[in-house]
Amino acid sequence: MTAVSLVRLRVKKSANGYERRSSAAGQVQLQVAGVTGDGGKGGFMPIWELKPTDKESEQWRASRYTDTIIVRAASPDKAREFATSRLHKMSKPISGADTPHSPWNQPDLVACRLLKDSRYDEDGPDEILEPKELNDI
């Protein structure tokens, strides 16, 4: 026979955006809704949608991918940094133009928004969740 323990989890949201989660065992976890995480070590991480807003920019020559991605990361800046680290490619400058830089960390080229109540798991390290195949690049 296997013993099973059930723990009731209480969640309270406060006006300042914090969630207090406590269990019957007295363990408490605080999270700032959508803006904290553990820096890529695993555990709670917000989910971000990074969506290109200006695909006509020459900066897209410095990216391996040019459509919307879903990223698990501690903050919007970390999501942008992670996307840049995975999707950046070297691009030759065009005569008379600036060398392109990754568009993923440029807010005027890529919008970044928090996905609340998404179908994605918030437990884990920094990762591109959609499309999955981008993790193999």
N, C-alpha and C positions, 0 to 999 in steps of 0.2 A: 504494500500500500504506500502511496506517495503522499506526503504532507504538503499542503498548499497554504500559503499565507496570503491573505488579501489585505491590502492597505488602502484606506480611503484617502484620497488626495483632495484637499480644499484649495481652490484658486480664488483669489480676491484681486480685483483691479482697483488701483487707486487713481485719483485725479491726475497725478503726475506721470502716469503711464507705467508704473511699476506693477509687476504681478508678484504676489506672495503665494508661494506654493508650500504647503506644509502637509506632512503625513502624520498618521497616528503615532509614529515612532518619534516624532518631534524633529525630524529633519526639515530644514527650511532652505529654500532656494529662491533667490531674488533675480529677476530678469527685468531689464528695461525693454519694454515691448518693441521688438524689431530693431534695436540698435546695439545690443550687446551680444557677445559671444565669448568664445574662449580662445580666440586667436588662431584657430585652425587645429587645435589639439583634439578635437572630438567633443561630443556633448552638444548642448543647445546651440544652434546657429540659425540666424534668420535666413530666409530665402528671398532672393532678389531677382527681378526681371530686368535685364539690360536689353534695351530696344533701340536699334539705330533710328535716328531721326533725320539724318542728312546723308543718304547713300551716294550722293553726287560728289562728295568731297574727295579730293585726291588722297586724303589720309587713309582711305580704305585700302589702298594698295599695300599698306603695311599690316594687313590682317589676313589670316588664313580663312576667315569666316565672316560673313556680312549680314547675317540675320539675327533675330532675337535669340538670346540664350537665357537660361535659368541657372543661377549660381547660389550655392550655399556658402556664406561668408559672414564674418563678424560685423561688418559695416558696409555701407555703400562704397566707401573708398577701398576696402579690402576686396569687395566683389570686382571692382574695376581693375585693381592691381592683379588679381588672380586671372581675370579674363585676358589682360594684357600679357601676362606671363605664359599663358597657354596658346594664345592666338596670334601673337606678334610674329611677323616675318620680315626679314630684311628686304628692302625695296630700293632699287636703284633710283637716284634722283633724275628727274626729267630736266633737261637743259632749261635754265631760266626759272626753275621752280624750287621751292624748299624741299628738303628731304622729308618724306612722309613719316609721321610718328603714329603709333598705335592709336586708333580712334576710341578704343574702349575706355580710356581714362580721360576723355575729353567730353565734358557735359554738354557742350553745344552740338556734339555728334551722336551721343548715346544717352538716352534717358535711363535712369535707374530708379526703380520703385520697389518698395517692400511688398511682397506677396503675403498677405495675412490669410490664415486658414487654407493654405495651399495643400495639395495632395502629396507634396514632397516631404521627405523625412528631415526634420531639423536636427537630428542626432547624427553627428559625423564631422569629418574635417572639411576644409574648403574643397569645393568640388563643383564642376560644371554638371548640373543634373539633366539638362536638356540642351541640345541633343547629346545623348550619351557618348556617341562616337568621337566627340571632341576631346574626350579624356585620353584617347589613344594617339593623339597627334604628338 
